[in-house]
Amino acid sequence: MSLRHLVLLRFHEGTEPAQVEAIAEALRTLPGQIPELQGYRVGPDLGLADGNFAFGISADFASQADYETYRDHPAHQAVIHELIAPHVAARAAVQYAT
């Protein structure tokens, strides 16, 4: 079963655009470090609708085991703890079969 992992982030008020870009840049390095990622897209919301989350992440995997490898990978965890967590006011996530 292949699956997609989607994450939406809302940042604390006052989070600077440079901080958001640093998050995006760090996340974009992960496919080079985690071969289980089959597809990976990240980026800030375009501001086309009120009420949207501020940032989205979409990751594709061949299996649940591959997703779990990504989820627990030290490089991924470092980005979460060092760059994302200090700025996140809200997070939503879902994994579904593709």
Rosetta silent file (secondary structure, phi, psi, omega in degrees, C-alpha in Angstrom):
SEQUENCE: MSLRHLVLLRFHEGTEPAQVEAIAEALRTLPGQIPELQGYRVGPDLGLADGNFAFGISADFASQADYETYRDHPAHQAVIHELIAPHVAARAAVQYAT
SCORE:     score description
SCORE:     0.000 S_00000001
   1 L     0.000  120.615  172.884    0.000    0.000    0.000 S_00000001
   2 L   -85.322  155.854 -178.221    1.460    3.358   -0.992 S_00000001
   3 E  -146.165  159.704  175.922    0.521    6.358    1.075 S_00000001
   4 E  -118.254  138.568  177.489    0.600   10.110    1.238 S_00000001
   5 E  -114.541  121.915  178.710    1.401   12.100    4.362 S_00000001
   6 E  -117.072  135.859  177.723    0.028   15.652    4.508 S_00000001
   7 E  -131.393  137.194  174.121    0.912   18.214    7.153 S_00000001
   8 E  -121.854  135.702 -178.422   -0.443   21.727    7.595 S_00000001
   9 E  -122.117  142.118  170.080    1.216   24.252    9.874 S_00000001
  10 E  -120.786  129.985 -175.285    0.067   27.516   11.377 S_00000001
  11 E   -95.651  156.104  174.070    2.844   29.644   12.852 S_00000001
  12 L   -60.390  146.169  174.122    2.854   31.845   15.926 S_00000001
  13 L   -56.743  136.946  179.866    2.121   35.483   15.259 S_00000001
  14 L    95.541   -5.643  175.375    5.385   37.285   14.637 S_00000001
  15 L   -65.257  126.083 -175.360    7.125   34.400   12.874 S_00000001
  16 L   -78.883  147.891  175.702    9.289   36.103   10.274 S_00000001
  17 H   -54.113  -34.718  178.635    9.227   35.165    6.558 S_00000001
  18 H   -64.602  -33.551  177.619   12.942   34.365    6.813 S_00000001
  19 H   -69.851  -39.401  177.105   12.168   31.781    9.491 S_00000001
  20 H   -64.961  -41.283  178.151    9.519   30.192    7.275 S_00000001
  21 H   -65.001  -37.823  177.175   11.972   30.111    4.366 S_00000001
  22 H   -62.855  -38.381  176.151   14.585   28.456    6.593 S_00000001
  23 H   -63.049  -48.703 -179.491   12.028   25.760    7.441 S_00000001
  24 H   -59.620  -45.372 -179.357   11.224   25.243    3.757 S_00000001
  25 H   -62.682  -42.962  179.598   14.901   25.050    2.807 S_00000001
  26 H   -64.723  -42.376  178.630   15.670   22.542    5.559 S_00000001
  27 H   -63.476  -38.270 -178.487   12.705   20.364    4.608 S_00000001
  28 H   -66.671  -14.550  175.999   13.743   20.424    0.942 S_00000001
  29 L   -82.077  -15.592 -173.011   17.055   18.795    1.903 S_00000001
  30 H   -64.390  -38.180  178.726   15.322   15.723    3.325 S_00000001
  31 H   -57.971  -30.687  177.440   14.775   13.791    0.054 S_00000001
  32 H   -74.073  -15.161 -177.967   18.562   13.710   -0.379 S_00000001
  33 L  -108.266  -19.736 -174.834   18.915   12.228    3.094 S_00000001
  34 L  -127.899   93.933 -174.286   15.902    9.910    3.256 S_00000001
  35 L   -64.778  -15.910  179.208   15.650    7.668    0.174 S_00000001
  36 L   -68.895  -17.227  177.490   12.222    6.364    1.243 S_00000001
  37 L   -72.180  116.970  178.860   10.685    9.679    0.142 S_00000001
  38 L   -91.235  -31.129  177.440    9.194    9.082   -3.317 S_00000001
  39 E  -149.605  140.765 -175.597    7.678   12.519   -3.714 S_00000001
  40 E  -151.434  123.224  177.871    8.068   15.583   -1.537 S_00000001
  41 E  -135.213  136.615  178.742    6.619   19.052   -1.842 S_00000001
  42 E  -140.945  153.344  174.749    6.684   21.830    0.724 S_00000001
  43 E   169.631  162.547  178.061    5.819   25.498    0.728 S_00000001
  44 E   -75.590  152.886  176.045    4.009   28.446    2.231 S_00000001
  45 L   -61.354  144.265 -179.468    0.344   29.103    1.549 S_00000001
  46 L   -81.435   -6.671  177.280   -0.268   31.431   -1.375 S_00000001
  47 L    75.569   28.943 -177.024   -2.861   33.438    0.551 S_00000001
  48 L   -84.627  -14.921 -179.873   -5.676   32.760   -1.893 S_00000001
  49 L  -145.055  140.130  177.223   -8.311   32.075    0.783 S_00000001
  50 L   -65.529  146.098  174.139   -8.888   33.351    4.300 S_00000001
  51 L    87.296   -3.849  178.886   -8.424   30.898    7.125 S_00000001
  52 L   -66.805  156.939  168.444   -5.879   28.651    5.425 S_00000001
  53 L   -67.759  166.163 -172.798   -2.970   27.194    7.295 S_00000001
  54 L   -88.898  -20.245 -170.623    0.339   28.955    6.596 S_00000001
  55 E  -153.895  143.643  179.606    2.455   26.074    5.294 S_00000001
  56 E  -130.156  149.372  176.881    1.981   22.661    3.715 S_00000001
  57 E  -133.625  130.166  176.337    4.018   19.474    3.372 S_00000001
  58 E  -127.298  124.501 -177.951    3.116   16.556    1.100 S_00000001
  59 E  -131.481  134.034 -179.558    5.192   13.362    1.199 S_00000001
  60 E  -112.118  141.481 -176.834    4.666   10.139   -0.761 S_00000001
  61 E  -138.051  151.205  178.231    5.846    6.686    0.297 S_00000001
  62 L   -76.301  -23.248 -175.224    5.728    3.170   -1.132 S_00000001
  63 L  -155.821  166.680  174.723    4.745    1.658    2.220 S_00000001
  64 H   -62.353  -39.366  179.031    3.846    2.330    5.813 S_00000001
  65 H   -60.835  -39.388  178.228    7.337    1.188    6.809 S_00000001
  66 H   -65.303  -41.080  175.564    8.871    3.820    4.513 S_00000001
  67 H   -59.387  -45.738 -178.659    6.671    6.498    6.098 S_00000001
  68 H   -63.972  -35.249  175.747    7.743    5.372    9.563 S_00000001
  69 H   -61.435  -46.528  177.197   11.408    5.524    8.514 S_00000001
  70 H   -61.456  -49.105 -176.954   10.880    9.142    7.407 S_00000001
  71 H   -54.665  -41.452 -174.241    8.857   10.022   10.499 S_00000001
  72 H   -97.063   -3.121 -174.858   11.576    8.787   12.833 S_00000001
  73 L   -61.732  136.278 -179.037   14.641    9.707   10.753 S_00000001
  74 H   -56.921  -36.823  179.171   17.166   11.838   12.706 S_00000001
  75 H   -65.798  -41.554  177.934   17.409   14.451    9.930 S_00000001
  76 H   -65.848  -45.839 -179.855   13.619   14.877    9.874 S_00000001
  77 H   -62.664  -35.822  178.240   13.422   14.999   13.655 S_00000001
  78 H   -63.958  -42.970  178.242   16.171   17.637   13.766 S_00000001
  79 H   -61.973  -43.370  179.836   14.224   19.920   11.396 S_00000001
  80 H   -60.135  -54.328 -172.178   11.102   19.467   13.511 S_00000001
  81 H   -72.894  -36.367 -174.694   12.759   20.152   16.862 S_00000001
  82 H   -87.389  -34.058 -172.819   15.219   22.849   15.817 S_00000001
  83 H  -115.300  -40.997 -173.094   13.263   24.840   13.225 S_00000001
  84 H   -84.255  -55.136 -172.554    9.573   23.967   13.150 S_00000001
  85 H   -52.556  -40.067 -178.959    8.455   23.349   16.744 S_00000001
  86 H   -63.676  -16.736 -174.501    9.539   26.742   18.109 S_00000001
  87 H  -112.815   -6.417 -171.276    7.241   28.507   15.632 S_00000001
  88 E   -87.189  123.998  174.385    4.182   26.241   15.349 S_00000001
  89 E   -93.260  -30.719  179.387    0.901   27.386   16.839 S_00000001
  90 E  -153.823  147.831  179.744   -1.156   24.589   15.247 S_00000001
  91 E  -139.071  138.793  172.168   -0.511   21.433   13.234 S_00000001
  92 E  -129.239  143.223  179.441   -2.817   19.126   11.312 S_00000001
  93 E  -147.716  154.832  175.449   -1.769   15.877    9.649 S_00000001
  94 E  -153.098  145.914  171.345   -3.248   12.923    7.824 S_00000001
  95 E  -121.589  133.366  179.282   -1.907    9.809    6.145 S_00000001
  96 E  -143.405  155.806 -179.219   -4.010    8.115    3.469 S_00000001
  97 E   -71.671  142.350  177.664   -3.654    5.366    0.886 S_00000001
  98 L  -117.521    0.000    0.000   -2.916    6.422   -2.665 S_00000001
